[in-house]
Amino acid sequence: SSAGLVFDPQRTRALNDQSANLREALHTAGRIGRHDDRAAIVSGLWPLVVDARARRWFDAEVTAALAETPAGPLRQILVRLALQGQIGEFVDTARRQELVDLLAADDPERRAPVWGVVDTMDAAAEIYLARLAGGDREPTRKKLAEVIDVADRTNHVLDLAVAELFLSFSHLLDADLPTARDLASRAAASARACNFVPLAALADAATAFATAPADTTDEVVALARHAVELGENARWETSIRAAHVVVLGRAGRRKEAGGALASLVSLARDDGNPFMVFDAVAAAAALASIDGDPTGTAAALEHVSITRTPLATAVLLEV
């Protein structure tokens, strides 16, 4: 059960501060052939899986441990870590398929709880493609509803939060704002139930974003701002910030929106991740659209490629 799987932001910061020592311990364990110890250390560092500061090294360590770990419960944990590193993202489908193949070889009867994560991510990709192609989203939403039911009955709270959030995104991409907001709010509550702060931040941002533009109150603005504070250093921080820019723009707070956009652009530029840059450009396009500036909107859209998360895609669809 993930009921006891508690995310501690302070522990995450402490782990990041010790990253050099942790990596040395991992490499030493690998060098002397203590692969089980290496895998166990990596699995104990699971809070780093959604931390942007650790992205460049933690994913590589999980991959290295996977290559050395035989089939069994420990490898299933590592596969889960690798998959959770892709929560909310549409990219790297080849990597996801590689992980799913490993999991299927270990667990052909699909008994491991991690299959809920797999089903959720697959459903998210299907809904995204169906939205672009104009296909029927309902069969895939039914899959997500089944994941939610299983996660709820088995008390896998983190899986429940993720599935609820992706179901929310499916409605958000269709501009069904009331349903999207209700589901995002539920996802935020589930994420808080296991204190998974980065996911709660993403769900709060989605809740604020799913509010109808005419209903953008001070309370909604405050929720979006709080999501930015909670989502600091999360892998999807730029998507949260992009939603915040749009919420401020809808509320007529143009000066604040401009400042929030400038901060987002600076963060994306300093990180150097192209997908973060696309999040920032999507926010710039959406804000220009809200401002009634077609020239600015078109100029921003010239620099947008694929957005990284469903929330950033919803921001782009704002245009």
C-alpha positions in Angstrom: 0.0 0.0 0.0 1.1 3.5 -0.7 -0.7 4.8 2.4 2.6 4.9 4.3 4.5 6.4 1.3 4.9 9.9 2.6 6.7 12.6 0.7 8.8 14.9 2.9 10.0 18.1 1.2 12.7 18.6 3.9 14.1 15.1 3.3 14.1 15.8 -0.4 16.2 18.9 0.1 18.5 17.0 2.4 19.0 14.3 -0.2 19.8 16.9 -2.9 22.4 18.4 -0.6 24.0 15.0 -0.3 23.8 14.1 -3.9 27.6 14.0 -4.5 28.0 11.6 -1.5 25.0 9.5 -2.6 26.3 9.1 -6.1 29.7 8.1 -4.9 28.1 5.4 -2.7 26.1 4.2 -5.6 29.1 4.0 -7.9 31.1 2.2 -5.2 28.4 -0.4 -4.7 28.3 -1.0 -8.5 32.1 -1.1 -8.8 32.4 -3.9 -6.2 29.5 -5.8 -7.5 27.0 -5.2 -4.7 24.2 -4.6 -7.1 21.4 -5.4 -4.7 22.7 -2.8 -2.3 22.9 -0.3 -5.2 19.3 -0.9 -6.2 18.2 -0.7 -2.5 19.9 2.7 -2.1 18.3 4.0 -5.3 14.8 2.8 -4.2 15.3 4.6 -0.9 15.9 7.9 -2.7 12.4 7.7 -4.3 11.4 11.3 -3.4 14.0 12.6 -5.9 12.0 11.0 -8.8 10.0 14.2 -9.3 12.6 16.7 -8.3 13.9 18.9 -11.1 17.3 19.4 -9.4 17.9 15.6 -9.4 16.6 14.9 -12.9 20.0 14.8 -14.6 21.5 12.2 -12.3 18.8 10.3 -10.6 17.2 9.0 -13.7 20.6 7.8 -14.9 21.2 6.0 -11.5 17.8 4.3 -11.7 18.6 3.1 -15.3 22.0 1.8 -14.2 20.5 -0.1 -11.2 17.8 -1.6 -13.5 20.4 -3.0 -15.8 22.1 -4.8 -12.9 19.0 -6.0 -11.0 17.5 -9.4 -11.7 13.8 -10.0 -12.0 11.9 -9.7 -8.7 10.3 -7.2 -6.3 13.3 -4.9 -6.2 13.4 -4.5 -10.0 9.6 -3.8 -9.9 10.3 -1.0 -7.5 13.0 0.4 -9.8 10.6 0.2 -12.8 8.0 2.1 -10.8 10.6 4.8 -10.0 11.5 5.1 -13.6 7.9 5.3 -14.7 7.0 7.9 -12.0 9.8 10.1 -13.4 7.6 10.4 -16.4 4.4 11.4 -14.6 2.5 14.0 -16.5 4.8 13.9 -19.5 4.0 13.0 -23.1 7.6 12.5 -24.2 9.9 9.5 -24.3 7.4 6.9 -25.2 10.2 4.5 -26.3 11.6 4.6 -22.8 8.2 3.9 -21.3 7.7 0.9 -23.6 11.1 -0.4 -22.6 10.1 -0.2 -18.9 6.7 -1.8 -19.5 8.4 -4.7 -21.3 10.7 -5.3 -18.3 7.7 -5.2 -16.0 5.7 -7.6 -18.2 8.6 -10.1 -18.2 8.8 -10.0 -14.4 5.0 -9.9 -13.8 3.1 -11.4 -16.8 -0.1 -11.7 -14.7 -0.1 -8.0 -13.9 -0.3 -8.4 -10.2 2.1 -5.6 -9.2 0.4 -2.3 -8.2 2.7 -0.4 -10.6 0.5 -1.5 -13.4 -1.9 1.2 -12.3 0.7 3.8 -13.1 1.3 2.2 -16.5 -2.4 2.2 -17.3 -2.7 5.8 -16.3 0.1 7.0 -18.4 -1.0 5.0 -21.4 -4.5 6.4 -21.0 -3.1 9.9 -20.8 -1.3 9.5 -24.1 -4.3 8.0 -25.8 -6.5 10.9 -24.7 -4.0 13.4 -25.9 -3.8 11.8 -29.3 -7.6 11.4 -29.5 -8.0 15.1 -28.6 -5.7 16.1 -31.5 -7.3 13.7 -34.0 -10.9 14.2 -32.9 -11.4 10.6 -31.6 -13.6 9.3 -28.9 -12.2 9.9 -25.4 -14.8 8.0 -23.4 -13.3 4.4 -23.7 -10.0 5.8 -22.3 -11.7 7.7 -19.6 -13.4 4.5 -18.6 -9.9 2.9 -18.2 -8.9 5.7 -15.9 -12.1 5.3 -13.9 -11.2 1.7 -13.4 -7.7 2.6 -12.2 -9.2 5.0 -9.7 -11.6 2.4 -8.4 -8.8 -0.2 -7.9 -6.4 2.4 -6.3 -9.2 3.5 -4.0 -10.1 0.0 -2.9 -6.5 -1.1 -2.4 -5.5 2.2 -0.6 -2.8 3.1 -3.1 -3.3 6.8 -2.5 -0.5 8.1 -4.7 -1.8 6.1 -7.7 -5.3 7.4 -6.9 -4.1 11.0 -7.1 -2.3 10.5 -10.4 -5.3 8.8 -12.0 -7.7 11.4 -10.8 -5.4 14.2 -12.1 -5.1 12.6 -15.5 -8.8 12.1 -15.8 -9.1 15.8 -14.9 -6.7 16.7 -17.7 -8.8 14.7 -20.2 -11.7 16.9 -19.5 -9.6 20.0 -19.3 -8.3 19.3 -22.9 -12.0 19.2 -24.0 -12.8 22.4 -22.2 -15.2 20.6 -19.8 -14.1 22.9 -17.0 -16.5 22.0 -14.2 -15.7 18.3 -14.4 -12.0 19.0 -14.8 -12.0 21.3 -11.7 -13.9 18.8 -9.6 -11.5 15.9 -10.5 -8.4 18.1 -10.0 -9.6 19.2 -6.6 -10.1 15.5 -5.7 -6.6 14.7 -7.0 -5.1 17.5 -4.8 -6.9 16.0 -1.7 -5.5 12.6 -2.5 -2.0 13.9 -3.0 -2.2 15.7 0.3 -3.4 12.5 2.0 0.1 11.0 1.4 1.8 14.4 1.6 3.0 14.2 -2.0 3.5 18.0 -2.2 4.7 18.3 -5.9 1.7 16.4 -7.2 -0.6 18.5 -4.9 0.9 21.6 -6.4 0.2 20.4 -10.0 -3.4 19.4 -9.0 -3.9 22.8 -7.4 -2.7 24.6 -10.5 -5.0 22.5 -12.6 -7.9 23.3 -10.3 -7.3 27.0 -10.6 -6.8 26.8 -14.4 -10.0 24.8 -14.8 -12.0 27.7 -13.4 -14.0 29.4 -16.0 -12.4 32.7 -17.0 -15.4 34.7 -15.9 -15.1 33.2 -12.4 -11.5 34.0 -11.8 -11.8 35.4 -8.3 -9.1 36.4 -5.8 -9.4 33.0 -4.2 -8.6 31.3 -7.5 -5.6 33.6 -8.1 -4.4 32.8 -4.6 -4.7 29.0 -5.3 -2.6 29.3 -8.5 0.0 31.4 -6.6 0.2 28.9 -3.8 0.6 26.1 -6.4 3.7 27.9 -7.6 5.1 28.0 -4.1 4.4 24.4 -3.5 5.7 23.3 -6.9 9.2 24.8 -6.5 11.8 22.5 -8.0 9.2 20.0 -9.1 9.8 18.6 -12.6 6.6 20.2 -13.8 7.3 23.6 -12.1 7.2 25.4 -15.4 3.8 24.0 -16.3 2.5 25.2 -12.9 3.9 28.6 -13.5 2.4 28.7 -17.0 -1.0 28.0 -15.6 -0.4 30.8 -13.0 0.3 33.3 -15.8 -2.9 32.5 -17.6 -5.0 32.7 -14.3 -3.5 36.1 -13.6 -4.2 37.2 -17.2 -7.8 36.1 -17.0 -8.2 38.0 -13.7 -7.1 41.2 -15.4 -3.9 41.4 -13.4 -1.7 42.2 -16.4 1.3 43.6 -14.5 1.4 40.6 -12.2 1.0 38.3 -15.2 3.9 40.0 -17.0 6.1 39.6 -13.9 5.1 35.9 -13.5 5.8 35.3 -17.2 9.3 37.0 -16.9 10.1 34.7 -13.9 9.0 31.7 -15.9 11.1 32.6 -18.9 14.1 33.1 -16.7 13.6 29.8 -15.0 13.3 27.9 -18.3 16.2 29.7 -19.8 18.5 29.0 -16.9 17.6 25.3 -16.8 18.2 24.8 -20.5 15.6 22.1 -20.9 13.8 22.7 -24.2 10.5 21.4 -22.9 10.6 24.0 -20.1 11.2 26.7 -22.8 8.1 25.5 -24.7 6.1 25.8 -21.5 7.2 29.4 -21.2 6.4 30.2 -24.8 3.0 28.6 -24.5 2.3 30.9 -21.6 3.5 33.9 -23.6 1.2 32.9 -26.4 -1.8 32.4 -24.1 -1.2 35.7 -22.3 -1.0 37.6 -25.7 -4.2 35.9 -26.7 -5.9 37.0 -23.5 -4.6 40.6 -24.2 -6.2 40.5 -27.6 -2.8 40.8 -29.3 -2.8 38.5 -32.4 0.6 39.7 -33.5 2.2 38.7 -30.2 0.3 35.4 -30.1 1.4 34.5 -33.6 5.0 35.5 -32.8 5.0 33.2 -29.7 3.4 30.3 -31.5 6.2 30.3 -34.1 8.6 29.1 -31.3 6.4 26.4 -29.8 7.1 22.7 -30.4 5.7 19.9 -28.3 4.5 20.8 -24.8 5.7 18.4 -22.1 2.7 18.1 -19.8 -1.1 18.0 -20.2 -1.4 21.2 -18.2 1.0 23.0 -20.6 -1.0 21.6 -23.5 -4.2 23.1 -21.9 -2.4 26.4 -21.6 -1.5 26.2 -25.3 -5.1 25.4 -26.2 -6.1 28.6 -24.4 -5.0 30.3 -27.6 
